Amino acid sequence: MKLKELEGHLGSLDQFPNPKIELEQYPTGPHIASRMLFLAENSYDDVSNKVVADFGCGCGTLGIAAALLNAEHVLSIDVDPESLEIASLNAEELELDMDFIQSNIMDLRWRGPVVDTVIMNPPFGTRKKGADLEFLSAAMKVASQAVYSLHKTSTRDHVKRAALRDFNARSAEVLCELRYDVPKLYKFHKKKEVDIAVDLWRFEPASHQS
């Protein structure tokens, strides 16, 4: 599937009608999501024929992108049942067979590397400090091959240090810097839209054998 075709499919997905600020629910736009998964597949072979988990899946954009790129199996996990319902309907609309799991990422009882690749756009930690690193810690425990994640560029040094020192990463690499458009979803937003510099990271668990 070509990049433009992938972005077109993702652009048709339904998103949060009533986003929850406490969960930092911001949709992952089709531009970023398509490039994130296209890069994971075409540069690293981390998607097709792989078991992929989407942590904090929201309305399912990243997991659906993985399924469209021929992942063997996709597990999409979110704590919010309303988001999972939308994600499930989005997948159904595209005739994709995916599993949706309602759980807090911290409460998953998975033991060891049960998936090949984790993809995620975690909370940036604006409302709950450290939420982004909690997601990263959980992802590094269950991925055998790679973790792809978006983090604010302003936290780059902090994220790299935590991944290598605390989360058993063999490597932590910023693949590219992107502009994340945050539309005015919440009352406290003063501007109609704001764009934030975010890094697309690829983390490799230390146990991964190449």
Stockholm file with secondary structure:
# STOCKHOLM 1.0

chainA/1-210         MKLKELEGHLGSLDQFPNPKIELEQYPTGPHIASRMLFLAENSYDDVSNKVVADFGCGCGTLGIAAALLNAEHVLSIDVDPESLEIASLNAEELELDMDFIQSNIMDLRWRGPVVDTVIMNPPFGTRKKGADLEFLSAAMKVASQAVYSLHKTSTRDHVKRAALRDFNARSAEVLCELRYDVPKLYKFHKKKEVDIAVDLWRFEPASHQS
#=GR chainA/1-210 SS CCHHHHHHHHHTSCCCSSCCGGGTCCCCCHHHHHHHHHHHHHHHCCSBTSEEEEETCTTSHHHHHHHHTTBSEEEEEESCHHHHHHHHHHHHHTTCCCEEEECCGGGCCCCSCCEEEEEECCCCSSSSTTHHHHHHHHHHHHEEEEEEEEEEGGGHHHHHHHHHHTSCEEEEEEEEEEEEEEECCSTTCCSSEEEEEEEEEEEEETTCCC
#=GC SS_cons         CCHHHHHHHHHTSCCCSSCCGGGTCCCCCHHHHHHHHHHHHHHHCCSBTSEEEEETCTTSHHHHHHHHTTBSEEEEEESCHHHHHHHHHHHHHTTCCCEEEECCGGGCCCCSCCEEEEEECCCCSSSSTTHHHHHHHHHHHHEEEEEEEEEEGGGHHHHHHHHHHTSCEEEEEEEEEEEEEEECCSTTCCSSEEEEEEEEEEEEETTCCC
//
